[in-house]
Amino acid sequence: MRIFITGASGYVGAVVAEHLVGAGHEVAALARSDEARERVEGLGAKAVPGSLRDLDVLRGAAAAAEAVVHTAVDYADPDMGDIERDTLGALLGGLNDGGAFVYTSTGLVYPDRQGATVDEDHPVTPETSPQPYKVLGERQVLTAGHVAGTVIRAALVYGRGGSGLLRGLIGAGRRNGMVPYIGDGANEWSSVHVDDLAELYVAALERREPGAAGNEVAGNGVVVNAASAERTPIRRIAEAVAGLTGARAVSLTLEQAVAAMGPAVAALTRSSPMDASRARRLFGWAPQRPGLIEELTTGSYARS
């Protein structure tokens, strides 16, 4: 299959591209710099020079492909919502009728369930979501009637020594001798190993049979959660990072955490464990990699 991917020089996208190439697909990857070009070519993909703002490039690359995988994102960019809308418009506009589109979303689209499990049927809205433009992006993909759209809502991604959140906690431990969590830290998070996640992308492109799972597939679009069965309290994550860095895990009030790190830390109080049984039913997906705490204590993070 001819596949065009964005974000292949980033954490998740690079592993997805590696798995797609390994599965025998012909992969072209957006590359906005010489460094990105070298990285994607090292993965076995063909580099397509350009950025998410180069809409003609995106449209042309999508038109030359049978499937598009969109993993690129910059959560720190205040313009990302507008960029995402225009990027998706170009990619969907270029992709031919009957093409496949896999969109990378996040479990953060769900409201805080305070520990109650959430599945894909739980309503999400831009007004209540911590990631409103991802909700809008999902809708843009799922309502594009000429393509088969798959939305993957990923839990906390870990593995291969990566992940912005985990690297941030590790950095804090090494700099300050302290790894923070909020309150009692009992709120549980779902997670997914980056290689297990990449295998779900491959399966979504290769094994999907629209309509085979009844009302789980709505028209040409389907949403699936990507999470292992493991649920991990935030305090346990902080303690594992503290052990890794020789630091102390320290409880902060929400007010203290916001004062120290900004309002984004409010996400650390969330608990919306994710049910990923739909991905298993539709695609035969079965996460098998080591769990989050094992990776932190004896796996890739301990070796990096």
LUMDRENBA-387745 format. One record per atom (N, C-alpha, C): residue in three letters; x, y, z. Coordinates in steps of 0.2 Angstrom, whole numbers, padded with zeros to 4 digits, always signed. Each point is the difference from the previous one (the first is absolute). Example, Ala and Ser with C-alpha at 12.3 -4.5 7.8 and 13.67 -1.06 7.14 Angstrom:
BEGIN
ala+0066-0028+0039 ala-0004+0006+0000 ala+0004+0006+0000 ser-0002+0005-0004 ser+0004+0006+0001 ser-0004+0005+0003 
This chain:
BEGIN
met+0004-0006+0000 met-0004+0006+0000 met+0004+0006+0000 arg-0001+0005-0004 arg+0003+0007+0000 arg-0003+0004+0006 ile+0004+0002+0005 ile-0002+0003+0005 ile+0004+0007+0001 phe-0003+0005+0001 phe+0003+0007+0002 phe-0001+0001+0008 ile+0005+0002+0003 ile+0000+0001+0007 ile+0003+0007+0002 thr-0004+0003+0005 thr+0003+0006+0003 thr+0003-0002+0007 gly+0005+0004+0002 gly+0003-0001+0006 gly+0004-0006+0001 ala+0003-0002-0005 ala+0004-0006+0000 ala+0007+0001+0003 ser+0002+0007+0001 ser+0006+0001+0003 ser-0001+0001+0008 gly-0006+0000+0002 gly-0002+0000+0007 gly+0000-0006+0004 tyr-0002+0000+0006 tyr+0000-0006+0004 tyr-0004-0006-0002 val-0007+0002+0000 val-0004-0005-0002 val+0000-0002-0008 gly+0000+0006-0004 gly+0000-0001-0007 gly+0006-0004-0002 ala+0006+0000+0003 ala+0006-0003-0003 ala-0001-0008+0001 val-0003-0002+0006 val-0001-0007+0001 val-0006-0003-0004 val-0005+0004-0001 val-0005-0002-0005 val+0003-0001-0007 ala+0004+0005-0002 ala+0003-0001-0007 ala+0004-0006+0000 glu+0004-0001+0005 glu+0004-0006+0000 glu-0004-0006-0001 his-0005-0001+0004 his-0004-0006+0000 his-0004+0000-0007 leu-0002+0005-0003 leu-0003+0000-0007 leu+0005-0003-0005 val+0006+0003+0000 val+0005-0002-0004 val+0002-0008+0001 gly+0000-0002+0006 gly+0001-0006+0002 gly-0005-0005-0002 ala-0006+0002-0001 ala-0006-0004-0003 ala+0000+0000-0007 gly+0005+0003-0003 gly+0000+0000-0008 gly-0003+0005-0004 his-0002+0006+0004 his-0004+0005-0004 his+0005+0005-0002 glu-0002+0004-0006 glu+0004+0005-0003 glu-0002+0006+0004 val+0005+0003+0004 val-0002+0006+0004 val+0004+0006-0002 ala-0004+0005-0001 ala+0003+0007-0001 ala-0002+0004+0006 ala+0005+0004+0002 ala+0000+0004+0007 ala+0001+0007-0001 leu-0004+0004+0003 leu+0001+0008+0000 leu+0007+0001+0004 ala+0004+0004-0003 ala+0006+0002+0004 ala+0001+0008-0001 arg+0000+0003+0005 arg+0001+0008+0000 arg+0007+0002+0001 ser+0005-0004+0001 ser+0007+0002+0000 ser+0004-0006-0002 asp+0007+0002-0001 asp+0005-0005-0002 asp+0000-0005+0005 glu+0000+0002+0006 glu+0000-0005+0006 glu-0005-0005-0001 ala-0006+0003-0001 ala-0006-0005+0000 ala+0000-0004-0006 arg+0003+0002-0006 arg+0000-0004-0006 arg+0005-0006+0001 glu+0006+0002+0004 glu+0004-0006+0001 glu-0003-0005+0005 arg-0004+0002+0004 arg-0003-0004+0005 arg-0005-0005-0004 val-0004+0003-0004 val-0006-0004-0003 val+0003-0005-0005 glu+0006+0003-0004 glu+0003-0005-0004 glu+0003-0005+0003 gly+0003+0001+0006 gly+0003-0005+0004 gly-0005-0006+0002 leu-0006+0002+0000 leu-0006-0005+0002 leu-0002-0004-0006 gly+0003+0002-0006 gly-0002-0003-0006 gly-0006+0003-0004 ala-0002+0006+0002 ala-0005+0004-0003 ala+0003+0005-0005 lys-0004+0002-0005 lys+0002+0005-0005 lys-0002+0007+0003 ala+0005+0005+0000 ala-0002+0006+0003 ala-0003+0005-0005 val-0005+0003+0003 val-0004+0005-0004 val+0001+0007+0003 pro+0004+0004-0003 pro+0002+0007+0004 pro-0006+0004+0001 gly-0001+0003+0006 gly-0005+0004+0001 gly-0002+0000+0007 ser-0005+0004+0002 ser-0003+0001+0007 ser-0007-0001+0000 leu-0003+0001+0006 leu-0008-0001+0000 leu-0003+0007-0003 arg+0004+0005-0001 arg-0003+0006-0003 arg+0001+0000-0007 asp+0003-0005-0003 asp+0001+0000-0007 asp-0006-0005-0003 leu-0006+0004-0001 leu-0006-0004-0002 leu+0000-0003-0006 asp+0003+0003-0005 asp+0001-0003-0007 asp+0004-0006+0000 val+0005+0000+0004 val+0005-0006+0001 val-0004-0006+0003 leu-0004+0002+0005 leu-0004-0005+0004 leu-0006-0003-0005 arg-0003+0004-0004 arg-0005-0002-0004 arg+0003-0005-0006 gly+0006+0002-0002 gly+0003-0004-0006 gly+0002-0007+0003 ala+0003+0000+0006 ala+0002-0006+0003 ala-0005-0005+0002 ala-0006+0003+0002 ala-0006-0004+0001 ala-0003-0003-0006 ala+0000+0004-0005 ala-0003-0002-0007 ala+0005-0006-0003 ala+0006+0000+0002 ala+0004-0006-0003 ala+0000-0006+0005 ala-0004+0000+0005 ala+0000-0005+0005 ala-0006-0004+0000 glu+0000-0006+0002 glu-0007-0003+0002 glu-0002+0000+0007 ala+0004+0003+0004 ala-0002+0001+0007 ala+0005+0005+0003 val-0003+0004+0005 val+0003+0005+0003 val+0000-0001+0008 val+0006+0001+0003 val+0000-0001+0007 val+0003+0007+0003 his-0004+0003+0004 his+0001+0006+0003 his+0002+0000+0007 thr+0007+0001+0002 thr+0002-0001+0007 thr+0003+0007+0002 ala+0001+0004-0004 ala+0004+0007+0001 ala-0004+0004+0005 val+0003+0003+0005 val-0004+0004+0004 val+0005+0004+0005 asp-0001+0006+0001 asp+0004+0004+0005 asp-0005+0003+0005 tyr-0001-0003+0006 tyr-0005+0003+0005 tyr+0002+0006+0003 ala+0007+0002-0001 ala+0002+0007+0003 ala-0001+0005-0005 asp-0002-0001-0006 asp-0001+0005-0005 asp-0007+0003+0001 pro-0001+0007+0001 pro-0006+0002+0001 pro-0005+0001-0006 asp+0004-0001-0006 asp-0004+0000-0006 asp-0002-0007-0002 met+0001-0005+0004 met+0000-0007-0003 met-0008-0002-0002 gly-0004+0003+0003 gly-0007-0001-0001 gly-0002+0002-0008 asp+0003+0006-0002 asp-0001+0002-0007 asp+0004-0004-0004 ile+0006-0001+0002 ile+0004-0005-0005 ile-0003-0006-0001 glu-0003-0003+0006 glu-0003-0007-0001 glu-0005+0000-0005 arg-0005+0005+0001 arg-0006+0001-0005 arg+0003+0000-0007 asp+0004+0004-0001 asp+0002+0001-0007 asp+0004-0006-0003 thr+0004-0003+0004 thr+0004-0006-0002 thr-0005-0005-0001 leu-0005-0002+0004 leu-0004-0005-0002 leu-0004+0002-0006 gly-0002+0006-0001 gly-0004+0002-0006 gly+0004-0002-0006 ala+0007+0001+0000 ala+0004-0001-0006 ala+0001-0008-0001 leu+0001-0003+0006 leu+0001-0007-0001 leu-0006-0004-0002 leu-0005+0002+0003 leu-0007-0004-0002 leu-0002+0003-0007 gly+0002+0006-0002 gly-0002+0002-0007 gly+0004-0003-0005 gly+0006-0002+0002 gly+0004-0003-0005 gly-0001-0008-0001 leu-0002-0003+0006 leu-0001-0007+0000 leu-0005-0002-0005 asn+0001-0005-0004 asn-0005-0003-0005 asn-0006-0003+0003 asp-0005-0001-0003 asp-0006-0003+0003 asp+0002-0008+0001 gly-0003-0002+0006 gly+0002-0007+0002 gly+0007+0000+0004 gly+0003+0005+0000 gly+0007+0000+0004 gly-0001-0001+0008 ala+0005-0002+0003 ala-0001-0001+0007 ala+0004+0006+0004 phe-0003+0002+0005 phe+0003+0006+0004 phe+0000-0002+0008 val+0006+0000+0003 val+0001-0002+0007 val+0002+0007+0003 tyr-0004+0002+0005 tyr+0001+0006+0004 tyr+0002-0001+0007 thr+0005+0003+0002 thr+0003-0001+0007 thr-0003+0005+0004 ser-0004-0002+0005 ser-0003+0004+0005 ser+0002-0003+0007 thr-0003+0002+0005 thr+0003-0001+0007 thr-0006-0001+0005 gly+0001-0004+0005 gly-0004-0001+0005 gly-0002+0006+0004 leu+0003+0005-0001 leu-0001+0007+0003 leu-0006+0003-0003 val-0003-0003-0005 val-0006+0003-0003 val-0006-0001+0005 tyr+0001-0005+0004 tyr-0006-0002+0005 tyr+0000+0005+0006 pro-0005+0001+0002 pro-0001+0004+0007 pro+0003-0004+0005 asp+0002+0003+0006 asp+0002-0004+0006 asp-0005-0004+0003 arg+0001-0007+0000 arg-0006-0004+0002 arg+0002-0002+0008 gln+0005+0003+0003 gln+0001-0002+0007 gln+0000-0007+0001 gly+0004-0004-0004 gly+0001-0007+0001 gly-0005-0005-0004 ala-0005+0003-0002 ala-0005-0004-0004 ala+0003-0002-0007 thr-0001-0006-0002 thr+0003-0002-0007 thr-0004+0003-0005 val+0004+0002-0006 val-0003+0003-0005 val+0001-0004-0007 asp-0006+0000-0004 asp+0001-0003-0006 asp-0001+0005-0006 glu+0000-0003-0006 glu-0001+0005-0006 glu-0007+0003+0000 asp-0005-0003+0003 asp-0006+0003-0001 asp-0002+0006+0005 his+0005+0001+0004 his-0001+0006+0005 his+0001+0006-0004 pro-0005+0005+0001 pro+0000+0006-0004 pro+0006+0004+0001 val+0003+0003-0005 val+0005+0005+0001 val-0002+0006-0004 thr+0002+0006+0003 thr-0002+0006-0003 thr+0006+0005+0001 pro+0001+0005-0005 pro+0005+0005+0001 pro-0001+0004+0006 glu-0006+0001+0002 glu-0001+0004+0006 glu+0002-0003+0006 thr+0000-0007+0001 thr+0002-0003+0006 thr+0007-0004+0000 ser+0003+0000-0006 ser+0006-0004-0001 ser+0006+0005+0001 pro+0005-0003+0004 pro+0007+0003+0001 pro+0003+0001-0007 gln-0002-0004-0005 gln+0004+0001-0007 gln-0006+0001-0005 pro-0003+0006+0000 pro-0006+0001-0004 pro+0002+0000-0008 tyr+0006+0001-0002 tyr+0001+0000-0007 tyr+0001-0007-0002 lys+0001-0005+0004 lys+0001-0007-0002 lys-0008-0002-0001 val-0004+0002+0004 val-0007-0002-0001 val-0003+0002-0006 leu+0002+0007-0002 leu-0002+0002-0007 leu+0004-0003-0005 gly+0006-0002+0001 gly+0003-0004-0005 gly-0003-0007-0001 glu-0002-0003+0005 glu-0003-0007-0001 glu-0006+0001-0004 arg-0004+0005+0001 arg-0006+0001-0003 arg+0001+0001-0008 gln+0005+0004-0001 gln+0002+0002-0007 gln+0002-0007-0004 val+0003-0004+0003 val+0002-0007-0003 val-0006-0004-0001 leu-0004-0001+0006 leu-0006-0004+0000 leu-0005+0002-0005 thr-0001+0006-0001 thr-0005+0002-0005 thr+0002+0001-0007 ala+0006-0002-0001 ala+0003+0001-0007 ala-0003-0007-0004 gly-0005+0001-0003 gly-0004-0006-0002 gly+0004-0004-0006 his+0005+0003-0003 his+0003-0004-0006 his+0006-0004+0003 val+0002+0000+0006 val+0005-0004+0003 val-0002-0005+0005 ala+0004-0005+0002 ala-0001-0004+0005 ala+0004+0002+0006 gly-0003+0004+0005 gly+0004+0003+0005 gly+0000-0004+0007 thr+0006+0000+0003 thr+0001-0003+0006 thr+0003+0005+0005 val-0003+0001+0005 val+0002+0004+0006 val+0003-0004+0005 ile+0007+0001+0002 ile+0003-0004+0005 ile+0001+0005+0006 arg-0004-0001+0006 arg+0001+0004+0006 arg+0005-0004+0004 ala+0006+0003+0000 ala+0006-0003+0004 ala+0000+0002+0007 ala+0001-0005+0005 ala+0001+0001+0007 ala+0007+0003+0000 leu+0003+0001+0007 leu+0007+0002+0001 leu+0004-0005-0004 val+0004+0003-0005 val+0005-0004-0004 val+0006+0000+0004 tyr+0003-0006+0000 tyr+0007-0001+0003 tyr+0004-0005-0004 gly+0006-0001+0002 gly+0004-0005-0003 gly+0006+0003-0004 arg+0005-0004-0001 arg+0006+0003-0004 arg+0003+0006+0003 gly-0001+0001+0006 gly+0003+0006+0004 gly-0003+0006-0002 gly-0006+0000-0003 gly-0003+0006-0002 gly-0006+0002+0004 ser-0004+0005-0003 ser-0006+0003+0003 ser+0001+0007+0004 gly-0003+0005-0003 gly+0001+0006+0003 gly-0001+0001+0008 leu-0006-0003+0002 leu-0001+0000+0007 leu+0005-0004+0004 leu+0002-0006-0002 leu+0005-0003+0004 leu+0007+0003+0000 arg+0002+0002-0006 arg+0006+0003-0001 arg+0000+0007+0005 gly-0005+0003+0000 gly-0001+0006+0004 gly+0001-0001+0008 leu-0003-0006+0002 leu+0000-0002+0007 leu+0007-0002+0001 ile+0003-0004-0004 ile+0007-0002+0001 ile+0005+0006+0000 gly-0001+0005-0004 gly+0004+0006+0000 gly-0001+0004+0006 ala-0006+0000+0003 ala-0001+0004+0006 ala+0003-0004+0006 gly+0000-0007+0000 gly+0003-0003+0005 gly+0008+0001+0000 arg+0003+0000-0006 arg+0007+0001+0000 arg+0002+0007+0001 arg-0004+0005-0001 arg+0002+0007+0001 arg-0002+0002+0007 asn-0005-0002+0003 asn-0003+0002+0006 asn+0001-0005+0006 gly+0001-0006-0002 gly+0000-0005+0006 gly-0007-0001+0002 met-0005+0001-0004 met-0007+0000+0002 met-0004-0002-0006 val-0005-0005+0001 val-0005-0002-0005 val-0007+0001+0003 pro-0003+0005-0003 pro-0007+0002+0003 pro-0006-0004-0002 tyr-0004-0001+0004 tyr-0007-0003-0001 tyr-0005+0005+0004 ile-0006-0001-0002 ile-0005+0005+0003 ile-0005-0004+0005 gly+0000+0003+0006 gly-0005-0003+0005 gly+0003-0007+0002 asp-0004-0005+0001 asp+0002-0007+0001 asp+0002-0004-0006 gly+0000+0003-0006 gly+0002-0003-0006 gly-0003-0007-0001 ala-0006-0001+0002 ala-0003-0006-0001 ala-0004-0001-0006 asn-0001+0006-0004 asn-0003+0000-0006 asn+0004-0004-0005 glu-0004-0005-0004 glu+0003-0005-0004 glu+0000+0002-0007 trp+0005-0001-0004 trp+0001+0001-0007 trp+0001-0006-0004 ser-0003+0000-0006 ser+0001-0005-0005 ser+0006+0001-0004 ser+0004-0005-0002 ser+0006+0002-0004 ser+0000-0006-0006 val+0005+0002-0005 val+0001-0005-0005 val+0007+0001-0002 his+0003-0006-0001 his+0007+0000-0003 his+0000+0002-0007 val+0005+0004-0002 val+0000+0003-0007 val+0000-0005-0005 asp+0004-0006+0001 asp+0000-0005-0005 asp-0007-0004-0001 asp-0003-0001+0006 asp-0007-0002+0000 asp-0005+0005-0004 leu+0001+0006+0001 leu-0004+0005-0003 leu+0001+0000-0008 ala+0006-0001-0002 ala+0002+0000-0007 ala-0003-0006-0003 glu+0000-0006+0003 glu-0003-0006-0002 glu-0008+0002-0002 leu-0003+0004+0005 leu-0007+0001-0002 leu-0001+0004-0006 tyr+0005+0005-0002 tyr-0001+0003-0006 tyr+0001-0004-0006 val+0004-0005+0001 val+0001-0005-0006 val-0006-0004-0001 ala-0003-0002+0006 ala-0006-0004+0000 ala-0006+0004-0003 ala+0000+0006+0002 ala-0006+0004-0002 ala+0000+0001-0008 leu+0006+0000-0003 leu+0001+0001-0007 leu-0001-0007-0004 glu+0002-0006+0003 glu+0000-0006-0003 glu-0006-0004+0001 arg-0003+0000+0006 arg-0005-0005+0002 arg-0007+0003+0001 arg-0001+0006-0001 arg-0007+0003+0001 arg-0005-0003-0005 glu-0005-0002+0002 glu-0006-0002-0004 glu-0006+0004+0002 pro-0001+0006-0004 pro-0005+0005+0002 pro-0007-0004+0001 gly-0004+0001+0005 gly-0006-0003+0001 gly+0000-0006+0004 ala+0006-0003+0000 ala+0000-0007+0003 ala-0002+0000+0008 ala+0001+0005+0003 ala-0001+0001+0007 ala-0007+0003+0002 gly-0004+0000-0005 gly-0007+0003+0001 gly+0001+0008+0001 asn-0004+0002+0006 asn+0000+0008+0001 asn+0007+0002+0003 glu+0005-0004+0000 glu+0006+0003+0002 glu+0003+0004-0005 val-0002-0002-0006 val+0003+0004-0006 val-0006+0004-0003 ala+0001+0006+0000 ala-0006+0005-0002 ala+0002+0002-0007 gly-0003-0002-0005 gly+0001+0002-0007 gly+0007-0002-0002 asn+0004+0005-0002 asn+0007-0001-0001 asn+0005+0001+0005 gly-0002+0002+0006 gly+0004+0002+0006 gly-0001-0004+0006 val+0006-0001+0003 val+0000-0004+0007 val+0005+0003+0004 val-0002+0000+0007 val+0005+0003+0005 val+0002-0006+0005 val+0006+0000+0001 val+0003-0006+0005 val+0004+0003+0005 asn+0000-0002+0006 asn+0004+0002+0005 asn+0006-0005+0000 ala+0006+0003+0001 ala+0006-0004+0000 ala+0003+0000+0007 ala+0000-0005+0004 ala+0002-0001+0007 ala+0001-0007+0002 ser+0005-0001+0004 ser+0001-0007+0002 ser-0005-0001+0006 ala+0000-0006+0003 ala-0005-0001+0006 ala+0003+0003+0006 glu+0006+0002+0000 glu+0003+0002+0006 glu-0003+0008+0002 arg-0001+0001+0006 arg-0002+0007+0003 arg+0005+0001+0005 thr+0003+0006+0000 thr+0005+0002+0004 thr-0001+0006+0004 pro+0000+0000+0007 pro-0001+0007+0003 pro+0006+0004-0001 ile-0002+0007-0001 ile+0006+0005-0001 ile+0005+0000+0005 arg-0002-0002+0007 arg+0005+0000+0005 arg+0005-0006-0002 arg-0002-0005-0002 arg+0004-0006-0002 arg+0005+0002-0005 ile-0002+0004-0005 ile+0004+0002-0006 ile+0005+0005+0003 ala-0002+0005+0005 ala+0005+0004+0003 ala+0005-0004+0004 glu-0002-0005+0003 glu+0005-0003+0005 glu+0005-0004-0005 ala-0003-0003-0005 ala+0005-0004-0005 ala+0005+0005-0003 val-0002+0006-0002 val+0004+0005-0003 val+0005+0002+0006 ala-0002+0001+0006 ala+0004+0002+0005 ala+0006-0005+0001 gly-0002-0006+0000 gly+0005-0006+0001 gly+0005+0000-0005 leu-0002+0002-0006 leu+0004+0000-0006 leu+0005+0005+0000 thr-0002+0006+0003 thr+0004+0006+0000 thr+0004+0002+0006 gly-0002-0004+0006 gly+0003+0001+0006 gly-0003+0006+0004 ala-0006+0001-0002 ala-0004+0006+0002 ala-0005-0002+0006 arg-0004+0004+0002 arg-0006-0001+0005 arg-0006+0001-0004 ala-0005-0004+0001 ala-0007+0001-0002 ala-0003+0004+0005 val-0003+0006-0002 val-0003+0005+0004 val-0007+0002-0001 ser-0004+0000+0004 ser-0007+0002-0001 ser-0001+0007+0001 leu-0003+0003-0005 leu-0002+0007+0000 leu-0007+0001+0000 thr-0002+0006+0002 thr-0007+0002-0001 thr-0001+0002-0007 leu-0006+0000-0003 leu-0001+0003-0006 leu+0002+0007-0001 glu-0001+0004+0005 glu+0002+0007+0000 glu+0008+0001-0001 gln+0003-0004+0004 gln+0008+0000+0000 gln+0002-0003-0007 ala-0003-0005-0002 ala+0002-0002-0007 ala-0001+0005-0005 val-0005+0003+0000 val-0002+0005-0005 val+0005+0006+0000 ala+0002+0002+0006 ala+0004+0005+0002 ala+0007-0001-0003 ala+0002-0007+0001 ala+0007-0002-0002 ala+0000-0002-0008 met-0005-0002-0003 met+0001-0003-0006 met-0006+0002-0005 gly-0004+0004+0002 gly-0005+0003-0005 gly-0007-0004+0001 pro-0005+0003-0004 pro-0007-0003+0001 pro+0000-0007-0004 ala+0004-0002-0004 ala+0000-0006-0004 ala+0001-0006+0005 val+0002+0001+0006 val+0001-0005+0005 val-0007-0003+0002 ala-0005+0004-0001 ala-0006-0003+0003 ala-0002-0006-0004 ala+0003-0002-0006 ala-0001-0006-0003 ala+0002-0006+0004 leu+0005+0001+0005 leu+0003-0005+0004 leu-0005-0002+0005 thr-0006+0003+0001 thr-0005-0002+0005 thr-0005-0004-0003 arg+0000-0001-0007 arg-0005-0003-0003 arg+0000-0008+0001 ser-0006-0003-0001 ser+0000-0007+0000 ser-0006-0003-0004 ser+0002-0001-0006 ser-0005-0003-0005 ser+0003-0006-0003 pro+0001-0006+0003 pro+0002-0006-0002 pro-0004-0002-0007 met+0004-0003-0005 met-0003-0001-0006 met-0001-0007-0002 asp-0006-0002-0002 asp-0002-0007-0002 asp+0002+0000-0008 ala+0005-0005-0001 ala+0002-0001-0007 ala-0002-0006-0003 ser-0006-0003+0002 ser-0002-0006-0002 ser-0002+0001-0008 arg-0003+0005-0002 arg-0002+0001-0007 arg+0006-0001-0005 ala+0006+0002+0002 ala+0006-0001-0004 ala+0001-0007-0001 arg-0001-0004+0006 arg+0002-0007+0000 arg-0005-0003-0005 arg-0007+0002+0001 arg-0005-0004-0004 arg+0001+0002-0008 leu+0001+0006-0001 leu+0000+0002-0007 leu+0007-0002-0004 phe+0005+0000+0004 phe+0007-0001-0004 phe+0004-0005+0003 gly-0003-0004+0005 gly+0004-0005+0003 gly+0006+0002+0004 trp+0000+0007+0002 trp+0006+0003+0003 trp+0001-0003+0007 ala+0006-0002+0002 ala+0001-0003+0006 ala+0007+0003+0003 pro+0000+0005+0004 pro+0006+0003+0003 pro+0004-0005+0004 gln+0007+0000-0002 gln+0004-0006+0003 gln+0006+0003+0003 arg+0002+0006+0000 arg+0006+0003+0002 arg+0000+0001+0008 pro+0006+0001+0003 pro+0000+0001+0007 pro-0004+0006+0002 gly-0003+0000+0006 gly-0004+0005+0003 gly+0004+0006+0001 leu-0003+0006+0002 leu+0003+0006+0001 leu+0005+0000+0006 ile-0002-0003+0005 ile+0005+0000+0006 ile+0006-0004-0001 glu-0001-0006-0003 glu+0005-0004-0002 glu+0005+0004-0005 glu-0003+0003-0005 glu+0005+0004-0004 glu+0004+0005+0003 leu-0004+0004+0005 leu+0004+0005+0004 leu+0005-0003+0005 thr-0001-0006+0003 thr+0005-0002+0005 thr+0005-0004-0003 thr-0001-0004-0005 thr+0005-0005-0003 thr+0000+0000-0007 gly-0004+0004-0004 gly+0000+0000-0007 gly+0004+0006-0003 ser-0003+0002-0005 ser+0003+0005-0005 ser+0002+0007+0004 tyr-0004+0002+0005 tyr+0002+0006+0004 tyr+0006-0001+0004 ala+0000-0006+0003 ala+0006-0002+0005 ala+0006+0000-0004 arg+0000-0002-0007 arg+0006+0000-0004 arg+0002+0006-0003 ser-0005+0005+0000 ser+0002+0006-0004 ser+0003+0005+0004 
